[in-house]
Amino acid sequence: MGLDQILARVRAAEQAAGRAAGSVTLIAVSKVQPAERVQAVLDQGHRVFGENYVQEAAGKWPDWRAAYGPLQVHMIGPLQTNKAKLAVDLFDAIHTLDRPSLAQKLASLGQARGSLPQLFVQVNTGEEPQKAGVLPADLPGFLRDCAGLGLSPHGLMCIPPEDQDPTPHFAVLARMAADHGLSGLSMGMSSDFEVAIAHGATHIRVGSAIFGARTYPTP
């Protein structure tokens, strides 16, 4: 489909929802994409990207930052605690704060560095046992613990179950964010970002619809 078409759909969805143009940040998910595809989107002027893997991001974004100037790179995949130090140096935002041990590590790094990337708490709205994220019932306590550590999350993130209508998941995430005074809502992907925008998404994560289908390396 391509970047221009996705941006046009984002602007149309903003307008349909009665929201200001530009109120939604499009994160172009560049994980496992060939360099030439990513560079083509960079050459079109887009400057906000998402990655799932710390090592992959470390291998390409420092050079692209040097070549293209100011960029935002968001961590949208699971973050191992032992890679948190590298992540806070690489990323402008981390969307997958999902457990106490990671919160403690990030708080320690923040104290040492004096700053941290923007943080989103991942909520497992579908309560799927195989999926990362704080359970909805545990969110108030987790946010209190974050505050006690000196962390100030910007918002919430979710990935609805693949086999379900995402609408109720987006609605509940928006309600939880409002209840806790959080302004950021990271929700919506290639197949459902317009629904997410209608429910208040501030950040949408779109990959294959911009870059084309991914080909994962063979193990």
Backbone as CSV, one residue per row, in Angstrom:
resi,resn,N_x,N_y,N_z,CA_x,CA_y,CA_z,C_x,C_y,C_z
1,MET,0.831,-1.204,0.000,0.000,0.000,0.000,0.867,1.256,0.000
2,GLY,1.810,1.344,0.933,2.752,2.442,0.914,2.450,3.529,1.932
3,LEU,3.476,4.329,2.230,3.391,5.349,3.264,2.321,6.396,2.969
4,ASP,2.286,6.925,1.748,1.345,8.009,1.445,-0.101,7.571,1.644
5,GLN,-0.417,6.350,1.221,-1.788,5.866,1.367,-2.156,5.667,2.839
6,ILE,-1.211,5.148,3.632,-1.479,4.956,5.055,-1.672,6.304,5.746
7,LEU,-0.823,7.268,5.436,-0.978,8.595,6.036,-2.319,9.222,5.665
8,ALA,-2.750,9.020,4.431,-4.054,9.556,4.016,-5.183,8.905,4.812
9,ARG,-5.078,7.605,5.049,-6.096,6.916,5.840,-6.069,7.371,7.300
10,VAL,-4.875,7.612,7.835,-4.765,8.119,9.208,-5.451,9.474,9.319
11,ARG,-5.174,10.382,8.387,-5.786,11.711,8.431,-7.301,11.623,8.281
12,ALA,-7.780,10.733,7.415,-9.223,10.565,7.254,-9.856,10.023,8.528
13,ALA,-9.164,9.085,9.194,-9.691,8.522,10.446,-9.706,9.571,11.551
14,GLU,-8.673,10.414,11.597,-8.668,11.519,12.562,-9.880,12.424,12.344
15,GLN,-10.104,12.778,11.086,-11.217,13.677,10.768,-12.553,13.036,11.131
16,ALA,-12.702,11.751,10.808,-13.959,11.054,11.099,-14.228,10.974,12.592
17,ALA,-13.149,10.925,13.382,-13.302,10.840,14.833,-13.393,12.214,15.490
18,GLY,-13.358,13.278,14.671,-13.422,14.625,15.217,-12.156,15.038,15.931
19,ARG,-11.039,14.458,15.520,-9.763,14.740,16.159,-8.914,15.645,15.272
20,ALA,-7.987,16.351,15.887,-7.137,17.273,15.147,-6.216,16.522,14.203
21,ALA,-5.980,17.090,13.039,-5.025,16.502,12.096,-3.647,16.467,12.735
22,GLY,-2.999,15.315,12.639,-1.677,15.175,13.221,-1.671,14.743,14.673
23,SER,-2.854,14.446,15.232,-2.914,14.047,16.641,-2.488,12.595,16.853
24,VAL,-2.366,11.829,15.763,-1.951,10.427,15.848,-0.551,10.292,15.266
25,THR,0.329,9.661,16.023,1.695,9.390,15.561,1.739,8.034,14.872
26,LEU,2.161,8.035,13.619,2.311,6.789,12.862,3.709,6.234,13.092
27,ILE,3.778,5.082,13.751,5.048,4.387,13.947,5.182,3.366,12.820
28,ALA,6.155,3.585,11.941,6.412,2.658,10.840,7.267,1.507,11.372
29,VAL,6.674,0.326,11.450,7.346,-0.813,12.087,8.296,-1.461,11.082
30,SER,9.581,-1.223,11.313,10.606,-1.605,10.336,11.341,-2.883,10.696
31,LYS,10.863,-3.615,11.699,11.559,-4.838,12.100,11.657,-5.814,10.927
32,VAL,12.803,-6.439,10.801,13.063,-7.494,9.815,12.754,-7.043,8.390
33,GLN,12.826,-5.763,8.121,12.608,-5.269,6.768,13.961,-4.990,6.105
34,PRO,14.082,-5.263,4.815,15.339,-4.966,4.127,15.679,-3.485,4.209
35,ALA,16.964,-3.200,4.272,17.420,-1.818,4.450,16.883,-0.902,3.358
36,GLU,16.794,-1.399,2.137,16.357,-0.521,1.050,14.907,-0.085,1.218
37,ARG,14.064,-0.941,1.804,12.673,-0.559,2.039,12.592,0.539,3.111
38,VAL,13.374,0.377,4.166,13.362,1.369,5.240,13.910,2.702,4.741
39,GLN,14.992,2.635,3.973,15.576,3.863,3.448,14.630,4.580,2.495
40,ALA,13.828,3.822,1.762,12.855,4.452,0.864,11.841,5.267,1.665
41,VAL,11.418,4.745,2.830,10.467,5.469,3.677,11.158,6.661,4.337
42,LEU,12.400,6.487,4.740,13.177,7.619,5.255,13.298,8.712,4.191
43,ASP,13.543,8.311,2.964,13.693,9.284,1.882,12.393,10.029,1.585
44,GLN,11.264,9.418,1.949,9.977,10.091,1.798,9.711,11.099,2.914
45,GLY,10.592,11.119,3.907,10.467,12.103,4.966,9.906,11.597,6.282
46,HIS,9.560,10.305,6.347,9.018,9.791,7.607,10.145,9.643,8.617
47,ARG,9.840,9.933,9.894,10.904,9.972,10.898,10.560,9.243,12.200
48,VAL,9.518,8.426,12.201,9.142,7.689,13.420,9.025,6.205,13.057
49,PHE,9.826,5.376,13.718,9.914,3.964,13.365,9.816,3.096,14.615
50,GLY,9.448,1.836,14.421,9.327,0.886,15.520,10.148,-0.360,15.260
51,GLU,10.739,-0.879,16.316,11.546,-2.093,16.241,11.149,-3.045,17.361
52,ASN,11.290,-4.349,17.096,10.975,-5.365,18.090,12.193,-5.951,18.778
53,TYR,13.354,-5.800,18.162,14.536,-6.482,18.668,15.665,-5.487,18.912
54,VAL,16.213,-5.506,20.126,17.241,-4.542,20.500,18.469,-4.685,19.617
55,GLN,18.915,-5.908,19.415,20.154,-6.109,18.646,19.991,-5.669,17.198
56,GLU,18.838,-5.945,16.618,18.597,-5.518,15.241,18.615,-3.993,15.148
57,ALA,17.956,-3.344,16.101,17.926,-1.876,16.093,19.327,-1.298,16.266
58,ALA,20.114,-1.913,17.123,21.469,-1.413,17.377,22.343,-1.507,16.130
59,GLY,22.008,-2.444,15.251,22.815,-2.636,14.064,22.507,-1.696,12.919
60,LYS,21.415,-0.922,13.026,21.077,-0.073,11.884,20.735,1.370,12.235
61,TRP,20.093,1.619,13.380,19.602,2.973,13.618,20.665,3.999,13.966
62,PRO,21.752,3.662,14.650,22.793,4.690,14.846,23.314,5.273,13.537
63,ASP,23.512,4.441,12.536,23.991,4.935,11.232,22.925,5.775,10.536
64,TRP,21.661,5.346,10.609,20.598,6.114,9.957,20.352,7.437,10.675
65,ARG,20.495,7.456,11.983,20.388,8.731,12.697,21.467,9.696,12.222
66,ALA,22.674,9.171,12.044,23.775,10.022,11.582,23.528,10.534,10.172
67,ALA,22.916,9.702,9.324,22.710,10.073,7.924,21.490,10.961,7.723
68,TYR,20.424,10.730,8.503,19.150,11.402,8.239,18.793,12.475,9.266
69,GLY,19.573,12.612,10.306,19.242,13.617,11.312,18.259,13.092,12.337
70,PRO,17.552,13.975,13.025,16.679,13.571,14.134,15.617,12.558,13.712
71,LEU,15.545,11.468,14.463,14.570,10.409,14.240,13.996,9.992,15.584
72,GLN,12.843,9.361,15.552,12.317,8.683,16.730,12.284,7.193,16.434
73,VAL,12.844,6.404,17.333,12.791,4.951,17.210,12.164,4.403,18.485
74,HIS,11.089,3.640,18.307,10.303,3.134,19.425,10.509,1.633,19.572
75,MET,10.714,1.181,20.796,10.791,-0.248,21.102,9.383,-0.763,21.319
76,ILE,8.932,-1.671,20.457,7.558,-2.152,20.558,7.484,-3.654,20.792
77,GLY,8.643,-4.311,20.933,8.669,-5.740,21.208,9.040,-6.009,22.653
78,PRO,8.928,-7.264,23.082,9.285,-7.608,24.459,10.730,-7.212,24.764
79,LEU,10.935,-6.652,25.944,12.268,-6.183,26.324,12.799,-7.031,27.470
80,GLN,13.898,-7.732,27.199,14.565,-8.502,28.244,15.271,-7.549,29.201
81,THR,15.202,-7.857,30.462,15.799,-6.980,31.462,17.287,-6.785,31.213
82,ASN,17.988,-7.853,30.755,19.433,-7.735,30.547,19.788,-6.896,29.319
83,LYS,18.790,-6.494,28.540,19.044,-5.615,27.397,18.487,-4.209,27.614
84,ALA,18.022,-3.948,28.839,17.399,-2.655,29.116,18.391,-1.510,28.981
85,LYS,19.641,-1.704,29.405,20.620,-0.616,29.325,20.846,-0.192,27.881
86,LEU,21.028,-1.176,27.002,21.201,-0.850,25.584,19.934,-0.198,25.032
87,ALA,18.779,-0.676,25.466,17.508,-0.145,24.956,17.324,1.324,25.317
88,VAL,17.669,1.713,26.541,17.440,3.108,26.918,18.391,4.045,26.183
89,ASP,19.501,3.509,25.715,20.413,4.328,24.911,19.963,4.423,23.458
90,LEU,19.245,3.417,22.987,18.864,3.337,21.570,17.527,3.993,21.254
91,PHE,16.561,3.862,22.168,15.170,4.160,21.826,14.690,5.470,22.447
92,ASP,13.763,6.099,21.742,13.114,7.305,22.236,11.875,6.972,23.062
93,ALA,11.320,5.788,22.866,10.157,5.340,23.629,10.204,3.828,23.746
94,ILE,9.718,3.328,24.867,9.602,1.888,25.107,8.132,1.614,25.416
95,HIS,7.499,0.789,24.574,6.056,0.549,24.687,5.732,-0.717,25.472
96,THR,6.739,-1.403,26.002,6.524,-2.743,26.545,7.011,-2.890,27.976
97,LEU,6.745,-1.882,28.803,6.980,-2.016,30.245,5.870,-2.906,30.791
98,ASP,6.238,-4.107,31.231,5.198,-5.113,31.483,5.373,-5.924,32.767
99,ARG,6.403,-5.605,33.585,6.613,-6.434,34.776,7.476,-5.677,35.788
100,PRO,7.375,-6.035,37.058,8.113,-5.320,38.101,9.624,-5.329,37.908
101,SER,10.190,-6.457,37.483,11.655,-6.513,37.345,12.150,-5.528,36.299
102,LEU,11.399,-5.358,35.228,11.790,-4.394,34.202,11.611,-2.967,34.719
103,ALA,10.554,-2.721,35.472,10.352,-1.395,36.053,11.506,-1.033,36.975
104,GLN,11.926,-1.995,37.793,13.040,-1.744,38.715,14.325,-1.449,37.952
105,LYS,14.572,-2.206,36.894,15.786,-1.986,36.105,15.752,-0.622,35.429
106,LEU,14.628,-0.268,34.845,14.519,1.032,34.183,14.660,2.177,35.181
107,ALA,14.085,2.002,36.354,14.215,3.047,37.371,15.677,3.245,37.762
108,SER,16.397,2.155,37.915,17.822,2.248,38.251,18.608,2.939,37.149
109,LEU,18.303,2.588,35.908,18.982,3.219,34.775,18.630,4.699,34.690
110,GLY,17.374,5.020,34.964,16.957,6.415,34.920,17.669,7.266,35.961
111,GLN,17.858,6.693,37.136,18.571,7.425,38.185,20.017,7.662,37.785
112,ALA,20.629,6.681,37.144,22.028,6.809,36.742,22.201,7.771,35.566
113,ARG,21.238,7.764,34.646,21.353,8.563,33.424,20.756,9.964,33.561
114,GLY,19.808,10.091,34.453,19.106,11.359,34.590,17.914,11.508,33.675
115,SER,17.658,10.501,32.844,16.510,10.545,31.940,16.227,9.134,31.433
116,LEU,15.036,8.965,30.872,14.628,7.690,30.286,13.824,7.959,29.024
117,PRO,13.738,6.964,28.142,12.784,7.093,27.030,11.358,7.228,27.570
118,GLN,10.467,7.706,26.723,9.047,7.735,27.080,8.582,6.298,27.297
119,LEU,7.802,6.068,28.342,7.403,4.706,28.702,5.898,4.502,28.554
120,PHE,5.533,3.347,27.996,4.154,2.887,27.935,4.073,1.550,28.670
121,VAL,3.037,1.367,29.464,2.808,0.092,30.143,1.970,-0.798,29.226
122,GLN,2.483,-1.981,28.956,1.735,-2.935,28.130,0.707,-3.650,28.995
123,VAL,-0.548,-3.615,28.539,-1.651,-4.247,29.265,-2.152,-5.438,28.450
124,ASN,-2.258,-6.575,29.095,-2.750,-7.795,28.450,-4.270,-7.796,28.549
125,THR,-4.910,-7.000,27.672,-6.364,-6.804,27.766,-7.142,-8.090,27.534
126,GLY,-6.572,-9.016,26.771,-7.233,-10.285,26.521,-6.931,-11.345,27.560
127,GLU,-6.083,-11.004,28.522,-5.678,-11.934,29.586,-5.212,-13.261,28.992
128,GLU,-4.409,-13.163,27.940,-3.892,-14.356,27.268,-2.652,-14.849,28.012
129,PRO,-2.628,-16.110,28.408,-1.510,-16.601,29.224,-0.169,-16.586,28.502
130,GLN,-0.190,-16.673,27.181,1.058,-16.701,26.416,1.581,-15.326,26.073
131,LYS,0.825,-14.295,26.413,1.188,-12.946,25.982,1.674,-12.113,27.162
132,ALA,2.665,-11.267,26.891,3.193,-10.373,27.913,2.181,-9.274,28.218
133,GLY,2.407,-8.600,29.324,1.555,-7.473,29.682,0.980,-7.607,31.080
134,VAL,0.716,-6.473,31.684,0.090,-6.426,33.001,-1.388,-6.749,32.846
135,LEU,-1.915,-7.595,33.704,-3.350,-7.891,33.653,-4.143,-6.650,34.075
136,PRO,-5.302,-6.433,33.467,-6.079,-5.229,33.796,-6.305,-5.037,35.288
137,ALA,-6.599,-6.114,36.005,-6.857,-5.993,37.439,-5.612,-5.579,38.221
138,ASP,-4.445,-5.871,37.669,-3.180,-5.564,38.350,-2.636,-4.188,37.987
139,LEU,-3.257,-3.506,37.018,-2.695,-2.245,36.535,-2.612,-1.169,37.626
140,PRO,-3.649,-0.944,38.432,-3.518,0.115,39.438,-2.323,-0.091,40.370
141,GLY,-2.139,-1.316,40.832,-1.014,-1.602,41.714,0.324,-1.446,41.010
142,PHE,0.373,-1.860,39.751,1.626,-1.738,38.997,1.987,-0.275,38.803
143,LEU,1.000,0.548,38.490,1.265,1.974,38.310,1.697,2.627,39.629
144,ARG,1.119,2.189,40.735,1.566,2.706,42.031,3.018,2.323,42.294
145,ASP,3.364,1.087,41.961,4.743,0.642,42.149,5.694,1.434,41.260
146,CYS,5.278,1.704,40.019,6.109,2.518,39.122,6.343,3.900,39.715
147,ALA,5.280,4.498,40.237,5.412,5.823,40.839,6.366,5.784,42.029
148,GLY,6.296,4.713,42.811,7.183,4.568,43.951,8.645,4.448,43.552
149,LEU,8.876,3.955,42.340,10.238,3.835,41.816,10.704,5.106,41.117
150,GLY,9.812,6.092,41.009,10.168,7.319,40.312,9.899,7.294,38.828
151,LEU,9.157,6.281,38.349,8.813,6.186,36.932,7.484,6.891,36.675
152,SER,7.391,7.561,35.549,6.173,8.268,35.164,5.750,7.832,33.763
153,PRO,5.065,6.690,33.647,4.645,6.236,32.321,3.801,7.283,31.603
154,HIS,3.993,7.363,30.294,3.242,8.309,29.458,1.875,7.759,29.091
155,GLY,1.785,6.440,28.962,0.523,5.874,28.513,0.507,4.366,28.605
156,LEU,-0.486,3.780,27.930,-0.707,2.340,27.920,-0.629,1.805,26.494
157,MET,-0.313,0.534,26.393,-0.226,-0.142,25.093,-0.930,-1.486,25.186
158,CYS,-1.559,-1.912,24.088,-2.122,-3.258,24.056,-1.997,-3.851,22.662
159,ILE,-2.057,-5.194,22.641,-2.128,-5.968,21.400,-3.327,-6.904,21.563
160,PRO,-4.482,-6.583,20.987,-5.663,-7.431,21.173,-5.438,-8.840,20.637
161,PRO,-6.169,-9.810,21.157,-6.085,-11.177,20.627,-6.389,-11.199,19.126
162,GLU,-5.643,-12.003,18.407,-5.773,-12.026,16.948,-7.158,-12.468,16.487
163,ASP,-7.792,-13.313,17.268,-9.057,-13.912,16.823,-10.282,-13.188,17.372
164,GLN,-10.096,-11.978,17.892,-11.217,-11.252,18.470,-11.364,-9.873,17.840
165,ASP,-12.574,-9.341,17.940,-12.827,-7.958,17.547,-11.976,-7.056,18.448
166,PRO,-11.113,-6.199,17.876,-10.256,-5.366,18.726,-11.001,-4.232,19.430
167,THR,-12.219,-3.923,18.974,-12.918,-2.741,19.486,-13.035,-2.708,21.005
168,PRO,-13.521,-3.776,21.658,-13.635,-3.689,23.121,-12.287,-3.559,23.817
169,HIS,-11.243,-4.085,23.219,-9.914,-3.980,23.819,-9.404,-2.540,23.747
170,PHE,-9.632,-1.898,22.612,-9.248,-0.491,22.494,-10.063,0.372,23.457
171,ALA,-11.332,0.050,23.585,-12.197,0.842,24.468,-11.773,0.711,25.928
172,VAL,-11.452,-0.506,26.351,-11.070,-0.697,27.750,-9.709,-0.071,28.022
173,LEU,-8.791,-0.129,27.062,-7.485,0.502,27.266,-7.639,2.011,27.398
174,ALA,-8.495,2.604,26.557,-8.736,4.045,26.642,-9.354,4.421,27.988
175,ARG,-10.250,3.587,28.466,-10.887,3.870,29.757,-9.872,3.783,30.897
176,MET,-9.001,2.761,30.849,-7.993,2.622,31.896,-7.017,3.796,31.873
177,ALA,-6.619,4.215,30.683,-5.713,5.358,30.588,-6.354,6.607,31.184
178,ALA,-7.620,6.839,30.853,-8.323,8.011,31.384,-8.446,7.932,32.900
179,ASP,-8.735,6.743,33.415,-8.894,6.569,34.863,-7.615,6.915,35.619
180,HIS,-6.463,6.715,34.960,-5.176,6.930,35.628,-4.464,8.196,35.149
181,GLY,-5.177,9.014,34.384,-4.597,10.279,33.959,-3.446,10.154,32.987
182,LEU,-3.466,9.110,32.173,-2.401,8.878,31.198,-2.870,9.313,29.813
183,SER,-2.059,10.055,29.105,-2.498,10.626,27.829,-2.155,9.771,26.622
184,GLY,-1.212,8.863,26.751,-0.766,8.084,25.599,-1.523,6.776,25.450
185,LEU,-1.904,6.457,24.220,-2.569,5.187,23.904,-1.899,4.596,22.666
186,SER,-1.074,3.584,22.876,-0.389,2.896,21.785,-1.202,1.659,21.427
187,MET,-1.985,1.772,20.347,-2.858,0.657,19.965,-3.255,0.817,18.505
188,GLY,-3.434,-0.314,17.854,-3.790,-0.315,16.443,-2.615,-0.675,15.571
189,MET,-2.863,-1.612,14.654,-1.829,-2.064,13.715,-2.408,-2.024,12.298
190,SER,-1.731,-2.662,11.364,-2.104,-2.534,9.953,-3.570,-2.841,9.687
191,SER,-4.112,-3.843,10.373,-5.470,-4.299,10.062,-6.567,-3.553,10.802
192,ASP,-6.207,-2.763,11.835,-7.263,-2.199,12.675,-6.964,-0.783,13.175
193,PHE,-6.005,-0.084,12.543,-5.596,1.198,13.126,-6.692,2.255,13.056
194,GLU,-7.580,2.169,12.072,-8.662,3.157,11.999,-9.638,3.009,13.158
195,VAL,-9.895,1.769,13.565,-10.735,1.528,14.744,-10.041,2.076,15.987
196,ALA,-8.730,1.866,16.075,-7.974,2.369,17.224,-8.019,3.894,17.295
197,ILE,-7.899,4.546,16.149,-7.962,6.011,16.122,-9.329,6.494,16.602
198,ALA,-10.381,5.792,16.198,-11.731,6.162,16.639,-11.884,6.069,18.148
199,HIS,-11.041,5.226,18.791,-11.109,5.043,20.244,-10.003,5.799,20.975
200,GLY,-9.322,6.705,20.270,-8.395,7.600,20.961,-6.928,7.281,20.852
201,ALA,-6.541,6.346,19.982,-5.115,6.023,19.861,-4.296,7.277,19.582
202,THR,-3.180,7.394,20.287,-2.234,8.482,20.008,-1.051,7.980,19.194
203,HIS,-0.795,6.666,19.256,0.302,6.049,18.518,-0.231,4.766,17.892
204,ILE,-0.047,4.613,16.591,-0.426,3.371,15.909,0.832,2.747,15.324
205,ARG,0.842,1.414,15.238,2.035,0.681,14.846,1.738,-0.071,13.551
206,VAL,2.247,0.445,12.440,1.909,-0.108,11.129,3.193,-0.509,10.409
207,GLY,3.268,-1.765,9.999,4.467,-2.253,9.342,4.246,-2.742,7.936
208,SER,3.614,-3.911,7.808,3.503,-4.550,6.493,2.711,-3.705,5.503
209,ALA,1.738,-2.925,5.976,0.957,-2.093,5.061,1.796,-0.964,4.460
210,ILE,2.899,-0.627,5.111,3.810,0.390,4.580,4.939,-0.239,3.777
211,PHE,5.582,-1.258,4.373,6.816,-1.805,3.796,6.604,-3.031,2.916
212,GLY,5.464,-3.702,3.060,5.275,-4.987,2.406,5.502,-6.122,3.385
213,ALA,5.157,-7.321,2.947,5.255,-8.492,3.834,6.702,-8.738,4.251
214,ARG,6.851,-9.175,5.493,8.182,-9.487,6.001,8.579,-10.910,5.608
215,THR,9.879,-11.091,5.400,10.444,-12.428,5.223,11.409,-12.652,6.370
216,TYR,11.007,-13.516,7.293,11.850,-13.745,8.466,13.007,-14.676,8.107
217,PRO,14.199,-14.406,8.667,15.343,-15.274,8.389,15.113,-16.696,8.871
218,THR,15.615,-17.639,8.152,15.490,-19.049,8.547,16.460,-19.351,9.681
219,PRO,15.972,-19.967,10.765,16.861,-20.266,11.912,18.024,-21.152,11.489
